[in-house]
Amino acid sequence: MDLLKSIFKGDKVIWIIFLFLCLISITEVFSAASTLTYKSGDHWGPITQHSILLMVGAVIVVLVHNIPYKWFQVFPVFLLPISIGLLAFVMLMGFITGDRVNGAARWMTFMGIQFQPSEIAKMAVVIVTAFILSKGQDEDGASPKAFKRIMIITCIVCGLILPENYSTGMLLFGTVYLMMFIGRVSARKLLILGGGIVAFVTVFVAFLLATPDKTLENIPMGHRFTTVKSRIADFTNKEEVPAAKFDIDGDGQVAHARIAVATSNVVGKGPGNSVQRDFLSQAFSDFIYAIIIEELGLVGGIVVVFLYVCLLVRVGRIAKKCDRTFPAFLITGIALLLVTQALFNMMVAVGLAPVTGQPLPLISKGGTSTFINCAYIGMILSVSRYTAKLEEQRMHDAQVPMLVDAGNAKSPEQPVDSEAQTAAEPTAKVLNSDAEFE
């Protein structure tokens, strides 16, 4: 027991949520990966690979949550330029070689390992946004310079992501926008920015729907325009098609996902009994929530939503315990990113949003995304360890006067014995100068 306590530190609720999401992931990926099993001829291959990735992810959680949160401020120093360079390289190679998956250049291979540079970029932007907001706080809120710097960095990164992955770029920009709102950026600036974004999106969608596909295909950097147009058109088309005339092969992903949801019930068909997994090419990734509902029913779907809501609420409570701005902004941004992505994935699966291609965090089968999401959980746990140390310090300070009155006081200068933070704290001034969180 002492060994487990020494390894699994931090907030217990976050650990429990992480564990449940991993268990659901293993169960449902094992079931939903039937297409991969058929292609490879290895029944245990896909789930073995996924389980190994989750175990490596758990190791990442343990390693990251032992790092004092102040060191996370250093990460963007190398993550941001590396991710920008990799995003530019992937996009350039997509144009030069035409090597794209489903019409998009999102992946690159390094030493036989495939990964998405956009996942690294998302982490870098969230951390650097929290860092800038924490350094730019004054009595009136965030300084105008903080807003300007955040916008420059976010626009560069999102500008490189958007041509190949519109949903990821929009998700990241939306997360940064919410972080700026929480970080007390001027309401006037946020309203102007929000209004500008709404106007741009409206004009862009109208342009896509009004322009013929052949014209869109010839627009530079517009190789994804026809895909986006078809997804928006399919989602907004409210015309009812009789069952006999419905082309299930024309939009198979959405059709089979809706069949999976519609043929379920309160408790579902049971784990491993999905029918639509054999027809959904991305049953283990983008549409895994539809398989969860088909197998685990309405109850299983609600449990998954509840876990993500609990994650957001718990992170909010941890953030309130922080006495500094950076850790509070950091974990809030991470929670918003994870929960917003999960929300979009689930909405797509049940037909409440157009297809976006976003996986379900910590549940969908993946490589880069699994490792990055586990690192996010590690960061949240690291901050929770810091707040636990603060609670211990407050309790110690409250007990000192009582001990003095009893004549058995310890010296106020005596440090509190705590295992909340055991790694070396940074001493650099720039990593210790964020504002107090009120």
Long-range contacts (C-beta under 8 A, 24 or more apart in sequence): 6-419, 7-62, 8-62, 9-65, 9-66, 9-381, 9-385, 9-419, 9-420, 10-65, 10-380, 10-381, 10-382, 10-384, 10-385, 10-388, 11-314, 11-318, 11-380, 11-381, 11-384, 11-388, 13-310, 13-314, 14-311, 14-314, 14-315, 14-318, 14-377, 14-380, 14-381, 14-384, 15-381, 17-307, 17-310, 17-311, 17-314, 18-61, 18-362, 18-377, 20-307, 21-307, 21-361, 21-362, 21-363, 22-54, 22-58, 22-362, 24-292, 24-304, 24-363, 25-50, 25-54, 25-362, 25-363, 25-364, 25-365, 26-50, 26-51, 26-54, 27-271, 28-271, 28-284, 28-288, 28-291, 28-292, 28-295, 28-363, 29-284, 29-288, 29-363, 29-364, 29-365, 30-272, 31-271, 31-272, 31-273, 31-274, 31-277, 31-291, 31-295, 32-274, 32-277, 32-280, 32-283, 32-284, 32-288, 32-291, 32-365, 33-283, 33-284, 33-365, 34-277, 34-278, 34-283, 35-277, 35-278, 35-280, 35-281, 35-283, 35-284, 36-284, 46-284, 46-365, 50-365, 53-366, 53-367, 53-370, 53-371, 54-370, 56-371, 57-370, 57-371, 57-373, 57-374, 58-374, 60-371, 60-374, 60-375, 60-378, 61-374, 61-375, 61-377, 61-378, 61-381, 62-378, 63-378, 64-374, 64-375, 64-377, 64-378, 64-379, 64-381, 64-382, 65-377, 65-378, 65-379, 65-381, 65-382, 65-385, 66-382, 66-422, 66-423, 67-378, 67-382, 67-423, 68-382, 68-386, 68-421, 68-423, 68-424, 68-425, 68-426, 69-326, 69-327, 69-330, 69-379, 69-382, 69-383, 69-386, 70-326, 70-425, 70-426, 70-431, 70-432, 71-426, 71-431, 72-127, 72-330, 72-379, 72-382, 73-127, 73-131, 73-326, 73-430, 73-431, 74-426, 74-431, 75-123, 75-124, 75-127, 76-124, 76-127, 76-128, 76-131, 79-120, 79-121, 79-123, 79-124, 79-127, 80-121, 80-124, 80-125, 80-128, 80-153, 80-157, 82-120, 83-117, 83-118, 83-120, 83-121, 83-124, 83-157, 84-121, 84-156, 84-157, 84-160, 86-117, 86-120, 86-121, 87-117, 87-118, 87-121, 87-157, 87-160, 87-161, 88-160, 89-117, 90-117, 90-164, 91-160, 91-163, 91-164, 94-164, 100-223, 103-223, 103-224, 103-227, 104-164, 104-165, 104-224, 105-164, 106-164, 106-165, 113-367, 114-367, 114-368, 115-367, 115-368, 116-368, 116-369, 118-161, 118-164, 118-165, 118-168, 119-368, 119-369, 119-372, 120-368, 120-372, 121-157, 121-160, 121-161, 121-172, 122-168, 122-172, 122-337, 122-372, 123-372, 123-375, 123-376, 124-157, 125-153, 125-154, 125-157, 125-172, 125-176, 126-175, 126-176, 126-179, 126-330, 126-333, 126-334, 126-337, 127-330, 128-153, 129-153, 129-154, 129-176, 129-179, 129-180, 129-183, 129-329, 129-333, 130-179, 130-326, 130-329, 130-330, 130-333, 131-326, 131-434, 133-179, 133-180, 133-183, 133-185, 133-325, 133-329, 134-324, 134-325, 134-326, 134-329, 134-434, 134-435, 135-433, 135-434, 135-435, 137-183, 137-184, 137-325, 137-434, 137-435, 138-435, 141-183, 141-184, 141-185, 141-186, 142-180, 142-183, 142-184, 142-185, 142-186, 144-186, 144-189, 146-183, 146-185, 147-180, 147-185, 147-186, 147-189, 150-176, 150-180, 151-193, 163-221, 163-223, 163-224, 164-224, 165-357, 166-224, 166-228, 167-344, 167-356, 167-357, 167-358, 168-358, 171-337, 171-340, 171-341, 171-344, 171-358, 172-337, 173-197, 174-340, 175-333, 175-336, 175-337, 175-340, 176-333, 178-333, 178-336, 179-329, 179-332, 179-333, 179-336, 182-329, 182-332, 183-325, 183-329, 205-232, 208-232, 209-233, 231-354, 231-355, 232-354, 234-354, 235-353, 235-354, 235-355, 252-279, 252-280, 252-281, 253-280, 253-281, 253-282, 253-286, 253-287, 253-355, 254-351, 254-355, 256-280, 256-287, 256-290, 257-287, 257-290, 257-348, 257-349, 257-350, 257-351, 258-290, 258-350, 258-351, 260-287, 260-290, 260-291, 260-293, 260-294, 261-290, 261-293, 261-294, 261-349, 261-350, 261-351, 263-294, 264-293, 264-294, 264-295, 264-297, 264-298, 265-297, 265-298, 266-297, 266-298, 266-299, 267-296, 267-297, 267-298, 267-299, 268-293, 268-294, 268-295, 268-296, 268-297, 268-298, 268-299, 268-300, 269-294, 269-295, 269-297, 270-295, 271-295, 271-296, 284-364, 284-365, 285-359, 285-364, 285-365, 285-366, 286-345, 286-348, 286-355, 286-356, 286-357, 286-358, 286-359, 286-364, 287-348, 287-349, 288-349, 288-359, 288-360, 288-363, 288-364, 288-365, 289-345, 289-346, 289-349, 289-350, 289-360, 289-363, 290-349, 290-350, 292-363, 293-349, 293-350, 301-346, 304-346, 304-360, 304-363, 305-346, 308-338, 308-339, 308-342, 308-343, 309-339, 311-335, 311-338, 311-339, 312-336, 312-339, 315-380, 318-380, 318-383, 318-384, 318-387, 319-383, 319-437, 321-387, 321-390, 321-391, 322-383, 322-386, 322-387, 322-390, 322-437, 323-390, 323-436, 323-437, 324-434, 324-435, 324-436, 324-437, 325-434, 325-435, 325-436, 325-437, 326-434, 327-383, 327-386, 327-437, 328-437, 330-379, 330-383, 331-379, 331-380, 331-383, 334-376, 334-379, 334-380, 335-380, 337-376, 338-362, 338-373, 338-376, 385-420, 385-421, 386-420, 386-421, 388-418, 388-420, 389-418, 389-420, 389-421, 392-416, 392-418, 392-420
